[in-house]
Amino acid sequence: MAAYVLDPAQENPSKTALVIAGLSKAKRWRFGEIRAHVSAIAAGLLKRGLEPGDRVLLRLGNTVEFPLAYLGAIWAGLVPVPTSAALTVPEITAIAAELRPALVIAGDGVPLPEHPAPVLTEAALHDMQGEAPPDMGDPDRLAYIIYTSGTSGRPRGVMHAHRAVWARRMMWDGWYALRENDRLLHAGAFNWTYTLGTGLMDPWARGATAVIPAPGTEPRQLPLLMGRHDATLFAAAPGVYRQMLRHHERLATPKLRHGLSAGEKLPAALREAWAAATGTEVYEALGMSECSTYVSANPARLAPEGATGYPQPGRRIRVGPQGELAIHRSDPGLMLGYLDAPEETAARYEGDWFLTGDTVAEGPDGAITYLGRNDDMMNAGGYRVSPLEVEAALAAHPDISAAAAVEHEVKPGTTVIKCFYVAPEDIDEESLFAFSAARLARYKCPRIFTRIDRLPANANGKINRTLLRNRPPDSA
């Protein structure tokens, strides 16, 4: 995978591969420099005694070391496991206990797990020298693991093979319309998997230039960077588009061809506002951690009004009788399975079809319209969050006897996590937020807390989240 992503470095080593765009200055990396750093990191990790197949837990912040360490580990035949820097000590400790990493690579100020694995500092990556040949082998072997909230109520490790990078080529035409001379500016941080794939690995594999905003860049400043660095493509979650347009009626982005959106559904009003401000379209994609994206629109095939797009060329998907979207197990981008959970993996299949849990409508021409989840998963800023995980954290509060979390729309196109709790009396919201923030990553924390007398249940005795989602705000 890593050798494939950095293959353009062999033909054009002096071309700019990465621009870290700050307001006052920018740092540029050439393809040859990135390849040399990745190879040196691979050599350094192997010199430490790590062996192919060992797992390396990445606890890095929004720095360039994140993608370098990720690709360096894969280059050496190791299995990197990127994790959000926002995870708390209890959260990352639970992950490490399951993962059993051979090494933890740690950035400044990022919470570390309580685990006996040795720790390598981010700074030590720069001291690594030498080079190592890329570890080539079976494309079906394990390449990396990412963690996502699962229906079990706890983060679940999703195992991906090296072949997953080939599946990403389906997005080059099916979503991006990616060209070798493109300059793709991704608004996300280095340590977000959406940025890692769409913002870095795909442009690099195509021989294009990736532009990433420097840490601390605010959404209102992104149009300036787009214009200054001749961005031809822009990628972000819908929330970033919303914040940019809140500050700018018109955007001066003369080289921009179009925008890309993923992570959550893009409201039609936001798409229209972007078109009015830039004169360009935003193309949406639907996907999941288990298979990246598989449905999208693109300049050659616009999505009908209200629809997300069409299956990307090369994908094998189907829409079941109840509207659930499924992916055939032959798709090269589909995960190998959930870590140490063969029964949970098998439960997601119906014959040879992986059930995504997404409910959609299929138009007569094959267009796919996303309708929502067929379970109770929530979306917080582009991250999928299990309500069970949030509820477990709040249930630890000494005054709360029961809790339920739901996704709540505060205004059209904007949702937050809302928590209903049962307690003898109202609890101060600030103290509840602080309590949850000590146990959950910030994006998982509820933004609204409402005390109720009891939680509604369905016939099976489970929390009736549909009733809670539709509950009038002034109900007793």
Phi and psi in degrees as a GROMACS rama.xvg file:
@    title "Ramachandran Plot"
@    xaxis  label "Phi"
@    yaxis  label "Psi"
@TYPE xy
-64.0854  -40.4334  ALA-2
-63.7902  -38.2119  ALA-3
-64.956  -46.5034  TYR-4
-60.759  -37.765  VAL-5
-100.88  14.2635  LEU-6
-58.8245  -36.4805  ASP-7
-58.6286  -20.8106  PRO-8
-64.3213  -25.4142  ALA-9
-75.5672  -30.6805  GLN-10
-90.6101  -32.2594  GLU-11
-139.838  65.4295  ASN-12
-64.4989  -23.6105  PRO-13
-89.2734  -5.61551  SER-14
-71.0752  144.374  LYS-15
-69.8514  120.653  THR-16
-96.0785  -33.646  ALA-17
-142.103  135.09  LEU-18
-121.686  120.915  VAL-19
-94.6179  104.368  ILE-20
-93.1453  109.893  ALA-21
-102.402  167.99  GLY-22
-71.8859  -32.8933  LEU-23
-98.9372  -31.506  SER-24
-153.979  167.964  LYS-25
-132.447  146.131  ALA-26
-109.655  134.234  LYS-27
-117.61  140.976  ARG-28
-120.752  131.856  TRP-29
-85.621  159.581  ARG-30
-56.4511  -43.3628  PHE-31
-62.9222  -37.2239  GLY-32
-65.9782  -43.7186  GLU-33
-64.6418  -43.3055  ILE-34
-62.2564  -40.8482  ARG-35
-65.6378  -40.9918  ALA-36
-65.0758  -42.7661  HIS-37
-62.5027  -44.1305  VAL-38
-63.9948  -40.5917  SER-39
-65.8393  -40.0354  ALA-40
-64.2502  -41.3363  ILE-41
-59.389  -45.8214  ALA-42
-62.2335  -42.4401  ALA-43
-64.4564  -39.09  GLY-44
-66.8217  -39.4196  LEU-45
-68.3246  -35.1784  LEU-46
-64.8808  -23.9664  LYS-47
-77.8592  -0.793273  ARG-48
96.9508  2.78933  GLY-49
-70.634  149.617  LEU-50
-122.044  151.825  GLU-51
-50.071  134.252  PRO-52
99.5142  -19.2868  GLY-53
-64.0324  147.32  ASP-54
-96.9344  135.743  ARG-55
-120.438  115.111  VAL-56
-85.0343  121.008  LEU-57
-95.0191  116.63  LEU-58
-119.133  70.4224  ARG-59
-120.265  150.184  LEU-60
-87.9091  -158.113  GLY-61
-82.0422  71.013  ASN-62
-134.403  161.372  THR-63
-65.9019  -19.6335  VAL-64
-62.2532  -24.4998  GLU-65
-60.8069  -58.9382  PHE-66
-66.2865  -31.1086  PRO-67
-65.4908  -44.1591  LEU-68
-67.8915  -38.9102  ALA-69
-60.0007  -52.2076  TYR-70
-70.5181  -33.9003  LEU-71
-62.6337  -40.5108  GLY-72
-64.7724  -45.1158  ALA-73
-64.3012  -39.5031  ILE-74
-56.3625  -36.8111  TRP-75
-84.7921  -1.93738  ALA-76
86.4371  8.30066  GLY-77
-85.9006  173.533  LEU-78
-117.522  98.5316  VAL-79
-74.0457  148.751  PRO-80
-129.769  90.1651  VAL-81
-70.1727  138.502  PRO-82
-136.613  154.161  THR-83
-67.2048  133.42  SER-84
-65.8106  -15.5834  ALA-85
-77.9592  -12.7373  ALA-86
-63.9231  140.719  LEU-87
-82.268  171.074  THR-88
-57.8772  -47.434  VAL-89
-60.6928  -38.6559  PRO-90
-66.4863  -47.3729  GLU-91
-74.564  -26.1708  ILE-92
-65.9167  -41.3965  THR-93
-63.5542  -39.9666  ALA-94
-65.5153  -45.0091  ILE-95
-63.1177  -35.6021  ALA-96
-62.0124  -38.0177  ALA-97
-76.8482  -40.6383  GLU-98
-73.6265  -37.4993  LEU-99
55.457  61.455  ARG-100
-69.8236  149.768  PRO-101
-85.5267  -17.6829  ALA-102
-157.73  146.577  LEU-103
-118.166  126.456  VAL-104
-101.907  120.822  ILE-105
-117.243  132.534  ALA-106
-95.4672  161.55  GLY-107
-60.7562  129.268  ASP-108
77.2544  1.11538  GLY-109
-88.2257  126.555  VAL-110
-56.5214  135.625  PRO-111
-108.741  154.296  LEU-112
-76.7965  153.707  PRO-113
-83.9009  90.5325  GLU-114
-153.032  146.095  HIS-115
-75.7741  -3.80438  PRO-116
-60.4383  141.307  ALA-117
-63.0269  152.71  PRO-118
-114.962  129.842  VAL-119
-110.61  128.005  LEU-120
-77.2331  154.684  THR-121
-57.4255  -40.0622  GLU-122
-61.9381  -31.9278  ALA-123
-67.1823  -20.931  ALA-124
-62.2871  -31.895  LEU-125
-74.4121  -18.771  HIS-126
-86.8377  -7.4567  ASP-127
-74.2613  135.06  MET-128
-130.583  170.52  GLN-129
93.3413  -170.019  GLY-130
-150.841  156.951  GLU-131
-136.118  143.536  ALA-132
-69.5893  147.981  PRO-133
-64.2007  140.774  PRO-134
-79.546  100.423  ASP-135
-92.5859  154.421  MET-136
175.252  -156.058  GLY-137
-62.5717  122.028  ASP-138
-64.8093  -14.6329  PRO-139
-88.8584  -0.929222  ASP-140
-78.3089  159.837  ARG-141
-63.2292  131.428  LEU-142
-111.477  -44.8905  ALA-143
-156.954  162.996  TYR-144
-128.99  134.02  ILE-145
-122.799  151.542  ILE-146
-105.675  136.93  TYR-147
-139.697  154.088  THR-148
-66.9266  133.046  SER-149
-111.813  170.889  GLY-150
-69.6924  -10.9977  THR-151
-75.8779  -11.4059  SER-152
94.6987  3.56343  GLY-153
-137.261  156.6  ARG-154
-57.1461  140.285  PRO-155
-120.986  131.359  ARG-156
-75.3512  124.432  GLY-157
-105.063  117.059  VAL-158
-92.5367  127.807  MET-159
-120.409  145.676  HIS-160
-89.6353  165.664  ALA-161
-58.9036  -32.4713  HIS-162
-63.2493  -14.4794  ARG-163
-58.3166  -29.5189  ALA-164
-68.9849  -28.7073  VAL-165
-66.4576  -38.4  TRP-166
-62.685  -28.2713  ALA-167
-64.591  -21.8481  ARG-168
-61.388  -25.8002  ARG-169
-64.6318  -21.7606  MET-170
-82.4417  -22.2843  MET-171
-55.8259  -46.2289  TRP-172
-97.2311  -37.1074  ASP-173
-69.63  -18.18  GLY-174
-135.707  -57.7868  TRP-175
-74.3901  -36.8019  TYR-176
57.8702  49.9883  ALA-177
-77.9422  132.385  LEU-178
-120.358  159.839  ARG-179
-64.468  -29.0059  GLU-180
-93.6233  10.826  ASN-181
-74.0273  154.865  ASP-182
-125.082  102.946  ARG-183
-97.7075  116.119  LEU-184
-97.8406  117.142  LEU-185
-104.055  130.207  HIS-186
-78.1853  -10.9417  ALA-187
-80.7675  169.136  GLY-188
-77.394  157.871  ALA-189
-54.4341  -37.9669  PHE-190
-91.6782  26.1948  ASN-191
-107.004  133.966  TRP-192
-64.0983  -28.584  THR-193
-62.6668  -42.5321  TYR-194
-67.2968  -43.716  THR-195
-56.6917  -44.44  LEU-196
-81.4192  -62.1976  GLY-197
-71.9026  -37.1108  THR-198
-86.6845  -22.0676  GLY-199
-126.363  -63.0839  LEU-200
-62.6853  -41.4847  MET-201
-68.6643  -47.578  ASP-202
-59.2506  -41.9809  PRO-203
-64.1716  -43.8296  TRP-204
-62.9153  -28.6143  ALA-205
-85.9084  -9.06131  ARG-206
83.7281  14.3885  GLY-207
-93.1631  176.233  ALA-208
-103.567  132.188  THR-209
-97.8413  136.108  ALA-210
-121.659  121.817  VAL-211
-121.481  129.027  ILE-212
-62.6871  143.044  PRO-213
-63.6753  151.151  ALA-214
-53.4625  139.331  PRO-215
93.5524  -6.56318  GLY-216
-67.7905  132.281  THR-217
-92.6642  151.506  GLU-218
-53.538  -36.3222  PRO-219
-66.2592  -17.4149  ARG-220
-91.5211  -9.51071  GLN-221
-63.2352  -39.7085  LEU-222
-57.5521  -37.1801  PRO-223
-61.2815  -43.1804  LEU-224
-69.1205  -35.6257  LEU-225
-60.3869  -45.6828  MET-226
-69.2468  -42.3196  GLY-227
-65.6484  -34.2636  ARG-228
-107.872  18.8645  HIS-229
52.601  43.7318  ASP-230
-63.697  129.911  ALA-231
-99.0801  -24.7252  THR-232
-131.354  145.972  LEU-233
-131.635  131.985  PHE-234
-126.399  138.181  ALA-235
-166.785  169.954  ALA-236
-81.7093  156.853  ALA-237
-53.1159  -35.0189  PRO-238
-59.5188  -34.3853  GLY-239
-70.6399  -42.1908  VAL-240
-57.3056  -42.7317  TYR-241
-62.3376  -44.1026  ARG-242
-68.2818  -37.6228  GLN-243
-62.1908  -46.406  MET-244
-71.7636  -17.9864  LEU-245
-67.6874  -27.0274  ARG-246
-103.671  -15.4013  HIS-247
-136.151  123.942  HIS-248
-81.2232  -33.3637  GLU-249
-129.478  142.798  ARG-250
-118.558  127.298  LEU-251
-88.6789  89.7725  ALA-252
-130.619  74.5528  THR-253
-63.3007  -28.6835  PRO-254
-92.5253  -8.29566  LYS-255
-67.5243  126.849  LEU-256
-89.8719  -42.9141  ARG-257
-170.837  170.557  HIS-258
-107.314  162.908  GLY-259
-128.267  137.538  LEU-260
-134.91  138.635  SER-261
-158.741  171.396  ALA-262
107.3  -35.5839  GLY-263
-161.515  166.997  GLU-264
-65.2761  137.331  LYS-265
-90.1431  115.31  LEU-266
-63.5417  144.013  PRO-267
-60.3009  -38.0407  ALA-268
-63.0342  -35.1099  ALA-269
-70.8787  -39.6415  LEU-270
-61.113  -42.7325  ARG-271
-67.6119  -38.7846  GLU-272
-64.9833  -38.3184  ALA-273
-65.2502  -43.1739  TRP-274
-61.4735  -39.1984  ALA-275
-68.6359  -33.2837  ALA-276
-82.1937  -27.6852  ALA-277
-121.722  -19.1263  THR-278
76.4569  14.0657  GLY-279
-124.71  166.369  THR-280
-95.4122  161.648  GLU-281
-115.729  127.555  VAL-282
-105.236  127.327  TYR-283
-96.601  153.771  GLU-284
-135.088  148.398  ALA-285
-115.575  132.047  LEU-286
-162.587  -168.168  GLY-287
-161.035  164.708  MET-288
-59.0758  -29.6289  SER-289
-75.1898  -13.5504  GLU-290
-157.005  23.5736  CYS-291
53.3691  -141.793  SER-292
-103.708  151.443  THR-293
-140.897  -12.4129  TYR-294
-127.18  132.842  VAL-295
-164.107  165.162  SER-296
-104.466  164.905  ALA-297
-157.408  168.713  ASN-298
-57.9776  -28.6794  PRO-299
-83.8545  -15.7552  ALA-300
-146.679  93.6533  ARG-301
-71.7906  148.893  LEU-302
-80.5645  138.865  ALA-303
-60.8374  160.337  PRO-304
-54.9647  127.812  GLU-305
88.7212  -17.0144  GLY-306
-89.9806  157.633  ALA-307
-79.9687  -45.9106  THR-308
161.938  -149.202  GLY-309
-124.678  158.649  TYR-310
-56.6665  134.296  PRO-311
-64.5181  141.644  GLN-312
-54.2603  127.775  PRO-313
102.61  -18.3534  GLY-314
-79.282  150.054  ARG-315
-120.071  100.359  ARG-316
-128.246  161.313  ILE-317
-142.554  158.12  ARG-318
-112.251  118.522  VAL-319
-74.4295  175.112  GLY-320
-58.116  -32.2125  PRO-321
-92.8178  8.78017  GLN-322
86.7405  8.09808  GLY-323
-81.7773  131.992  GLU-324
-80.8865  136.054  LEU-325
-132.669  152.045  ALA-326
-119.741  135.174  ILE-327
-70.8543  143.517  HIS-328
-63.9752  -13.836  ARG-329
-78.3447  -9.39854  SER-330
-63.2017  123.464  ASP-331
-64.5194  -17.4696  PRO-332
-88.4308  -7.96135  GLY-333
-72.7555  141.571  LEU-334
-58.4022  159.198  MET-335
-73.4286  -31.7578  LEU-336
153.475  178.36  GLY-337
-86.6778  139.507  TYR-338
-59.5678  125.09  LEU-339
53.1803  32.1756  ASP-340
-141.493  63.4573  ALA-341
-62.388  -34.2092  PRO-342
-69.4575  -40.2988  GLU-343
-66.6498  -36.8314  GLU-344
-63.3005  -48.4927  THR-345
-61.8194  -32.9443  ALA-346
-67.3713  -18.4649  ALA-347
-85.7215  -3.59879  ARG-348
-106.678  146.289  TYR-349
-124.244  95.9687  GLU-350
66.844  -123.847  GLY-351
-94.5178  11.2633  ASP-352
-110.833  126.471  TRP-353
-85.0448  123.434  PHE-354
-85.5648  117.303  LEU-355
-76.9982  -25.4536  THR-356
86.2515  -2.75576  GLY-357
-88.1736  131.872  ASP-358
-99.5755  128.538  THR-359
-137.207  168.393  VAL-360
-118.913  137.335  ALA-361
-107.578  122.397  GLU-362
-76.8976  169.824  GLY-363
-61.8545  -24.6223  PRO-364
-96.3682  7.27111  ASP-365
93.2861  -0.667872  GLY-366
-65.5524  140.992  ALA-367
-108.145  127.022  ILE-368
-112.153  120.561  THR-369
-75.9522  130.281  TYR-370
-110.439  -19.4099  LEU-371
136.051  -174.922  GLY-372
-87.0014  147.112  ARG-373
-90.9643  4.47866  ASN-374
-119.644  -159.111  ASP-375
-108.397  19.2185  ASP-376
-58.1142  144.437  MET-377
-109.439  161.133  MET-378
-119.746  122.542  ASN-379
-125.246  100.977  ALA-380
60.8947  30.804  GLY-381
97.2531  -9.67499  GLY-382
-98.3484  137.135  TYR-383
-80.5859  132.01  ARG-384
-129.921  131.076  VAL-385
-81.311  131.622  SER-386
-63.6891  -29.2316  PRO-387
-63.2015  -36.0896  LEU-388
-67.5819  -41.8302  GLU-389
-66.9655  -43.1962  VAL-390
-63.9805  -37.7392  GLU-391
-63.9265  -37.5931  ALA-392
-67.9834  -43.7634  ALA-393
-72.0498  -28.6897  LEU-394
-65.7625  -16.6205  ALA-395
-77.6712  -9.59719  ALA-396
-67.4455  133.312  HIS-397
-62.6116  -22.355  PRO-398
-101.306  -2.09605  ASP-399
-104.791  125.594  ILE-400
-96.8646  -19.6651  SER-401
-161.365  151.054  ALA-402
-148.444  151.296  ALA-403
-142.966  134.541  ALA-404
-112.823  138.929  ALA-405
-139.974  160.008  VAL-406
-83.8888  131.186  GLU-407
-127.084  128.478  HIS-408
-86.3298  114.465  GLU-409
-87.4697  -25.167  VAL-410
-161.144  163.431  LYS-411
-51.9375  121.286  PRO-412
85.5814  -2.62618  GLY-413
-123.724  120.619  THR-414
-124.424  152.538  THR-415
-135.767  170.159  VAL-416
-88.3333  129.151  ILE-417
-116.697  136.852  LYS-418
-116.086  125.447  CYS-419
-97.8169  134.083  PHE-420
-135.367  153.302  TYR-421
-107.673  123.725  VAL-422
-155.769  160.284  ALA-423
-59.8483  -33.0878  PRO-424
-153.053  168.449  GLU-425
-59.5253  142.373  ASP-426
-112.27  138.126  ILE-427
-54.3741  128.802  ASP-428
-62.4212  -38.6283  GLU-429
-62.738  -39.565  GLU-430
-69.5962  -33.6991  SER-431
-67.8985  -39.5858  LEU-432
-65.0165  -42.2809  PHE-433
-63.2613  -38.9482  ALA-434
-62.7219  -45.6187  PHE-435
-70.9494  -34.6727  SER-436
-66.6915  -23.6839  ALA-437
-77.6355  -13.3852  ALA-438
-121.055  -15.3318  ARG-439
-131.232  149.929  LEU-440
-58.0088  150.274  ALA-441
-58.0893  -37.3633  ARG-442
-70.0567  -15.4353  TYR-443
-89.6941  -11.9079  LYS-444
-73.3724  135.509  CYS-445
-61.3231  146.444  PRO-446
-101.02  -19.5204  ARG-447
-130.23  135.799  ILE-448
-123.694  131.88  PHE-449
-133.918  124.409  THR-450
-85.0688  136.219  ARG-451
-134.292  163.399  ILE-452
-71.8029  -37.0475  ASP-453
-158.984  157.085  ARG-454
-86.7011  133.805  LEU-455
-69.4413  143.854  PRO-456
-124.773  153.807  ALA-457
-92.421  -171.78  ASN-458
-62.8717  -25.1178  ALA-459
-89.5843  4.32601  ASN-460
82.5934  4.20046  GLY-461
-87.9658  155.976  LYS-462
-58.0824  129.778  ILE-463
-89.714  87.6066  ASN-464
-71.5533  -23.2511  ARG-465
-61.8911  -44.0335  THR-466
-62.9389  -40.3187  LEU-467
-66.7119  -40.8373  LEU-468
-63.276  -34.8449  ARG-469
-95.4891  7.48171  ASN-470
-71.9301  127.75  ARG-471
-58.8892  142.914  PRO-472
-62.1555  -23.5587  PRO-473
-101.219  14.4062  ASP-474
-68.6624  146.276  SER-475
